[in-house]
Structures are given as C-alpha cells and as structure tokens.
Amino acid sequence: MSAPTASPEVAQLLQDPVFAAHDRGKMETTLKAPIRDRDDLSRVYTPGVARVCVDIAENPDHVRDFTLKANTIAVVSDGSAVLGLGNLGAAGALPVMEGKAALFKQFGGIDAVPLCLDTQDTEEIIRTVQLIAPVFAGINLEDISSPRCFEVERRLRELLDIPVFHDDQHGTAIVTHAALLNALTVVGKRIEDVRIVIAGAGAAGSAILNLLQAQGASDVVVCTSKGALVQGRTDVPPHYQEIAARTNPRRISGTLRDAVRGADVFIGVSGPNLLEGSDIATMNADAIVFAMANPTPEVDPAAAAPHAAVIATGRSDYPNQINNVLAFPGVFRGLLDARSTTINNEVILRAAVALSQVIPQQELRADYIIPSVFDPRVCPAVAGAVQAAVAGQ
C-alpha cells in the first residue's frame, strides 16, 4: 500500500533529517512465521491455533513458550514528564516511547511496544497496566512525573507477576552508580568515605540515593530548589522529609552552593546552570562532578574542568555520557532470559556493578569511566549479572 500524501507543512518538515527519521514512525511489525499458502495459514491461524490456545489455558506457564510474551515488554507513559520538556500528554510522548522501543530492539534484541496512556490519573494508570499485563513479560515505566511515579511503580510491583522497572529512576541510578564507582577508582577514594551532594530529589535523584546507600555511602546531602534537605524541616513534602530523615548526617543547611562546599562528589539530576566554576572550586581535592541535566547541565563542564578531576554529563558531545541506554536493554534482557516475575534492589545493584566492570580497571581514566553505548560488551555483561542475580534469589 502506498503512503498517504503528506500535507505541505509536513512535507516541509520532512526536509529536516530529524523529522525524516520519524517519517510515519520508527517501528513496524514483522512476521516470524511465514504465511505463504493454506497450510501455513491453517497452522498460524485457525484451525491450528486452537490447539495452542487450549494448551496455554491448561498450562498457563506455556504462554511464554508459544506467544510473543516471552520477548515482549511494554513501554508505558502518561506523557507527564517527557525528557526535559514537561507535560506533553500522550501523543506528545509517543516519539520518545517509540524511540525507547527501538533502543530495546537495537541493543537488547527485545520487542517493545510503546503505550502512551491518555490519562494522568494514578489509579487509571495502575488499572490500565494491570489489565494489559498478560501480554507482556515486563513493564518499563517512562516519563511519569514525580511523586506519582513512585506510587505507580510500587503498586504495580505488588499487583503483577512480571517485573516493573521505572527507567527514569532505576536506569539513571544504574548508570550513574557504575560511573561513580569507576570515577572513585580513578581518584583513589572509597564510596564509604566520600561526601556526596545530589541536586534533585525526584525520580532519578531518589533512586540514585537508594543505590548509593545500598553500596555503603553514608554521608549524602540531597538538595532541592528549597535548599538542603535536613531532618526536622516541615516546609517540604512528605517524600522529601523521608529523604531528610536518612541523609545529611552533618545537618548541613542552606543552598546547593553551601552544600557542595567541602564535598567530594556532586551529582546533578535537576536543572540548568545551578552552579558556577567557583562553586566547584570549593569542593575537596580530586572532586567528581556529574552534571546530568539535559541539554544544559547544572554547571558548565568547561567552567568546572579546572577544579574537578572527573566530569560526566548527560550529553553526547562530552566524554563520560551518563546514558540510560547503557542499562535498560541489558536489565530487561536478563530479566526476560531468567523468566523473572519481579525486580528488586539487589538485581539493580548487581546491574550497576556489572556495568562498571565492563571497563577493566587498568583502562580507567578521567575521560573514560563509562563505556560507549555502542560497546558490544555492555548488554551481555548487564544481562548476565541480572540473570545470575535472579537465579540466586
């Protein structure tokens, strides 16, 4: 069938190579079982398919053996927090979810279906995903605004018998943690000894904090737009109060600038231009700076460079890009291969450590603390660690 004629406006946009790459979407379905004649048709569809249906009804575990469920996940979003663009709604989020599905296929060999829900009601999202879950072997939540994302993930993990993974939280945390382990090796410091400042207490910041503490970090200060979170503050939401109760042992107060003074590590998952080079100069010697806001980092890498030993960003035009594609294809590859019914912090931590070990220690350097997204070792390493973690539970 021929494609419909594009409007003049769309035809003009298609002259742009970015829009051209999205022409009528980035995905299509293909057939694994050929349908060339009546015999093929009778096996793929009626009457042959009835035998498979009855078998699955009598042996529910066979659904992974005889349907697409075995290698298929759903990429689910309500469009409320799309990239750094904000609340774009379901249709506005679809190009991102399509792109995410393409990355799952390219890097993990996983069939992923983008599902953008035309609701931002927490209960409707949970119930919708619960209803569609039988088709999928895993759920990847994406671009759902904080703090609703925490409730959606928690409830779905309780309800479903398949893994539920919120990439904005755990994908970011895995890659950040892997890069930090290697950065600490480069500067000769230990995670148990350093003082870490995190800018941002949303989905990514919270998950990064959890993983750092699970690995032994004990001196962490989390800052929001209202300043450092410290126990006893009542002018912040309950989620922030919970973070304050288990962080900031020195009870540092004030602004982000106050918090980074004397810190060893800065991790930014917040917004642009929060710090200047002069603020990085107040950090400890051999400072580590992860300024990951996109497209404009929390501090200009060029301004930070004279004062930091290691710098990472979320951008592809600087060394050490913290990119979630280093994590989620391997995580789900391992979960699917293990036929996992859930995911927990141990699996996530093992994925982070495996990713950090892709680069041999003797090859680590300040501008090479995390592998390239095109490094063929990444997905197998992460998947293997995840599969082993699931098998050991």
C-alpha positions in Angstrom: 0.0 0.0 0.0 1.2 3.5 -0.8 1.8 6.0 1.9 -0.8 8.9 2.2 0.3 12.1 0.7 1.8 14.4 3.3 0.5 17.9 3.8 2.7 20.8 2.6 3.5 21.6 6.2 4.6 18.0 6.9 6.4 17.8 3.6 8.5 20.8 4.6 9.3 19.3 8.0 10.4 16.1 6.3 13.3 18.0 4.7 14.8 18.1 8.1 16.8 14.8 8.7 15.5 14.5 12.3 11.8 14.6 11.1 12.7 12.3 8.2 13.9 9.7 10.6 10.5 9.8 12.3 8.5 9.6 9.0 5.3 7.6 9.9 7.1 6.3 13.0 10.3 4.5 13.7 8.9 1.0 14.0 6.9 -1.7 12.2 5.8 -5.3 12.9 7.2 -8.3 11.0 6.3 -11.9 10.9 8.3 -14.8 12.4 6.0 -17.5 11.0 5.6 -17.3 7.2 2.1 -17.3 5.7 2.7 -18.5 2.1 -0.2 -20.9 1.5 -3.2 -22.5 3.0 -1.1 -24.9 5.1 0.8 -22.1 6.7 -2.5 -20.2 7.3 -4.0 -23.2 9.0 -1.1 -23.5 11.3 -0.7 -19.8 12.2 -4.4 -19.2 12.5 -7.5 -21.4 12.5 -7.8 -24.3 13.0 -4.2 -24.9 14.2 -4.1 -22.0 16.6 -6.9 -23.6 18.7 -4.6 -26.3 19.9 -2.1 -23.8 21.2 -4.9 -21.8 22.9 -6.2 -24.8 24.7 -2.7 -25.9 25.8 -2.0 -22.4 27.2 -5.3 -22.4 29.0 -4.5 -25.7 30.6 -0.8 -24.8 31.2 -0.5 -21.1 31.8 3.3 -21.1 32.0 3.4 -22.1 28.3 2.3 -18.6 27.3 6.0 -17.6 27.3 6.8 -20.6 25.1 4.1 -20.2 22.4 3.4 -16.4 22.2 5.3 -13.2 21.8 5.1 -12.6 25.6 8.5 -14.3 26.1 10.4 -11.5 24.5 8.0 -8.5 24.7 7.7 -5.7 27.1 5.5 -2.6 27.3 7.0 0.9 27.4 4.3 2.8 29.3 4.0 6.6 29.8 1.3 9.1 30.6 3.4 11.9 28.9 3.5 14.0 32.1 7.3 14.4 32.3 8.7 13.9 28.8 12.5 14.3 28.7 13.2 17.8 29.9 10.2 19.1 28.0 7.5 18.7 30.7 3.9 17.6 30.4 3.3 16.9 26.7 0.5 14.4 27.1 0.1 11.0 25.4 0.5 12.0 21.8 3.5 14.3 22.5 5.2 11.4 24.4 4.8 8.9 21.6 8.0 9.7 19.6 10.0 9.2 22.8 8.4 5.9 23.7 8.8 4.7 20.1 12.5 5.6 20.3 12.8 3.7 23.6 11.3 0.7 22.0 13.7 1.0 19.1 16.6 1.1 21.6 15.3 -2.1 23.3 15.4 -3.8 20.0 18.7 -2.5 18.8 20.7 -3.1 21.9 18.8 -5.9 23.7 17.0 -7.8 21.0 13.8 -7.1 22.8 10.4 -6.4 21.2 8.9 -3.4 23.0 5.5 -1.8 22.4 5.1 1.9 23.1 1.9 2.5 25.0 1.0 6.2 25.8 -2.0 6.4 28.1 -4.5 9.2 27.7 -4.8 9.7 31.4 -2.7 11.1 34.2 -4.8 9.7 37.0 -2.7 7.4 39.1 -5.5 4.8 39.7 -6.4 4.7 36.0 -2.7 4.2 35.0 -2.3 1.3 37.5 -5.6 -0.4 36.5 -4.8 0.0 32.8 -1.4 -1.5 33.1 -2.8 -4.3 35.2 -5.3 -5.2 32.5 -2.8 -5.3 29.6 -0.1 -7.1 31.6 -0.9 -10.6 30.5 0.5 -9.8 27.0 3.9 -8.7 28.3 6.9 -10.2 30.2 7.8 -6.9 31.7 6.7 -3.2 32.1 9.1 -0.3 31.5 7.5 2.9 33.0 8.7 6.1 31.4 8.3 9.8 31.8 5.7 9.7 34.6 6.0 12.8 36.8 7.2 12.6 40.4 5.9 11.8 43.0 3.1 9.9 41.2 5.7 7.6 39.6 6.7 6.1 42.9 3.1 5.1 43.7 2.5 3.7 40.2 5.7 1.6 40.4 5.1 0.3 43.9 1.5 -0.7 43.3 2.2 -2.4 40.0 5.0 -4.4 41.6 2.6 -5.6 44.2 -0.1 -6.4 41.6 1.8 -8.0 38.7 3.7 -11.3 38.3 6.2 -9.6 35.9 9.0 -7.1 36.5 8.1 -3.4 36.7 11.0 -1.1 36.1 10.9 2.7 36.1 13.7 3.8 33.8 13.8 7.4 34.9 14.5 6.1 38.4 16.5 2.9 38.1 18.1 3.2 34.7 19.6 6.5 35.6 20.7 5.2 39.0 22.4 2.2 37.5 24.5 4.1 35.0 25.2 6.9 37.5 26.3 4.4 40.1 28.5 2.5 37.7 30.2 5.7 36.5 30.7 6.8 40.1 32.4 3.6 41.2 34.9 4.0 38.3 35.4 7.7 39.0 36.2 6.9 42.6 38.7 4.4 41.4 40.4 7.0 39.2 40.7 9.5 42.1 41.6 6.8 44.7 38.7 7.4 47.0 36.1 5.0 48.5 32.3 5.4 48.5 32.2 4.8 52.2 34.5 7.8 52.9 33.3 10.5 50.5 30.7 13.2 51.0 28.2 13.3 48.2 25.8 16.1 47.2 22.8 15.3 45.0 20.8 18.1 43.3 17.3 16.8 42.7 15.0 14.6 44.8 12.7 13.5 42.1 12.6 10.1 40.4 16.2 10.0 39.4 17.6 11.6 42.5 15.7 9.3 44.8 16.8 6.2 43.0 20.4 7.3 42.9 20.3 8.0 46.6 18.9 4.5 47.3 21.6 2.8 45.3 24.4 4.8 46.8 23.3 4.0 50.3 22.9 0.3 49.4 26.5 0.3 48.3 27.7 1.9 51.5 27.6 5.7 51.1 26.8 7.3 54.4 27.4 11.0 54.0 24.9 12.2 51.4 23.2 15.6 51.2 20.2 15.9 48.9 19.2 19.4 47.7 16.1 20.7 46.0 15.1 24.1 44.9 14.3 24.8 48.5 17.9 24.0 49.6 19.5 21.2 51.5 17.1 18.6 53.0 17.7 18.2 56.7 15.8 16.3 59.3 13.2 18.4 61.0 12.2 20.6 58.0 8.4 20.9 57.8 8.2 23.1 54.8 8.8 20.3 52.3 6.5 17.4 51.1 6.5 14.1 52.9 8.7 12.4 50.3 11.4 15.0 51.0 11.0 14.6 54.7 11.6 10.9 54.4 14.8 11.5 52.4 16.0 14.1 55.0 15.5 11.5 57.8 18.1 9.2 56.3 20.6 11.6 54.9 22.7 14.7 55.8 24.3 13.4 59.0 26.2 16.7 59.4 22.9 18.6 59.3 24.1 21.0 56.6 21.6 23.6 55.8 21.3 26.4 53.2 21.6 26.4 49.4 23.1 23.9 47.0 26.2 26.2 46.9 26.5 25.8 50.7 26.1 22.0 50.4 28.9 21.5 47.8 31.5 23.3 49.8 33.9 20.6 51.0 32.1 17.8 49.2 33.9 15.1 47.2 31.1 14.3 44.7 28.4 16.4 43.1 25.6 14.6 41.2 23.1 16.8 39.4 19.7 15.5 38.1 17.9 18.7 38.5 18.1 21.7 36.2 20.4 24.0 34.2 23.0 26.5 35.5 22.7 25.9 39.2 26.4 26.2 40.0 29.4 28.0 38.6 33.0 27.0 38.3 33.8 29.0 41.5 31.4 26.7 43.4 33.3 23.6 42.2 36.5 25.2 43.4 35.1 25.0 47.0 34.8 21.2 46.8 37.5 18.8 48.1 40.6 18.0 46.0 40.0 15.5 43.2 36.4 16.4 43.0 34.0 14.4 40.9 31.2 16.3 39.1 28.3 14.6 37.4 26.2 17.4 35.9 23.5 15.5 34.0 20.7 17.9 33.3 20.0 17.9 29.6 20.6 19.8 27.3 22.1 22.4 29.7 24.0 20.9 32.7 23.8 22.1 36.3 27.3 23.6 35.8 29.2 24.3 32.6 31.7 21.5 32.1 34.3 23.9 30.8 33.9 26.1 33.9 34.1 23.1 36.2 37.1 21.4 34.5 39.9 23.4 36.2 38.5 22.4 39.6 37.3 18.8 39.1 39.3 15.6 38.5 36.4 13.8 36.7 33.4 15.3 34.9 30.4 13.5 33.4 27.3 14.8 31.8 24.1 13.6 30.1 25.3 14.9 26.8 26.9 13.0 23.9 29.3 15.9 23.0 31.4 15.5 26.2 33.3 12.5 27.5 31.6 10.2 30.1 28.0 10.4 28.9 25.6 9.1 31.5 23.1 7.5 29.2 20.3 5.1 30.3 20.7 3.0 27.2 23.7 1.5 28.9 21.3 -0.1 31.5 17.8 -0.8 30.4 18.3 -3.2 27.4 20.7 -5.4 29.5 18.5 -5.3 32.6 15.4 -6.4 30.6 17.4 -8.9 28.6 18.5 -10.6 31.8 15.0 -10.4 33.4 13.4 -12.0 30.3 16.0 -14.7 29.9 15.6 -15.6 33.6 11.8 -15.5 33.2 11.8 -13.3 36.3 8.5 -12.3 37.9 9.9 -9.3 39.8 12.8 -7.0 40.2 14.4 -5.7 43.4 17.3 -3.6 44.6 19.8 -6.4 44.6 19.2 -7.0 40.9 19.6 -3.3 40.2 22.8 -3.1 42.3 24.3 -6.1 40.5 23.5 -4.5 37.2 25.3 -1.3 38.2 28.4 -3.2 39.4 28.5 -5.3 36.2 28.3 -2.2 34.1 31.2 -0.6 36.0 33.3 -3.7 35.4 32.9 -3.6 31.6 36.0 -1.3 31.6 39.0 -3.1 33.1 40.5 -1.1 36.0 43.8 -0.6 34.2 42.0 1.2 31.3 40.1 3.6 33.5 41.0 7.3 33.2 39.3 10.6 33.9 37.7 10.8 30.5 36.8 7.1 30.3 34.8 6.0 33.3 31.8 4.6 31.5 31.7 2.6 28.2 30.2 3.8 25.0 26.5 2.9 24.3 27.8 1.1 21.2 30.3 -1.1 23.2 29.1 -4.7 22.4 30.2 -5.9 25.9 27.6 -3.8 27.7 24.3 -5.6 27.2 25.7 -9.1 27.7 27.5 -8.0 30.9 24.5 -6.4 32.4 22.1 -9.1 31.3 24.4 -11.8 32.7 24.6 -10.1 36.1 20.8 -9.7 36.2 20.1 -13.3 35.2 22.6 -14.5 37.8 21.0 -12.3 40.5 17.6 -13.6 39.7 18.8 -17.2 39.7 20.4 -16.7 43.1 17.2 -15.4 44.8 
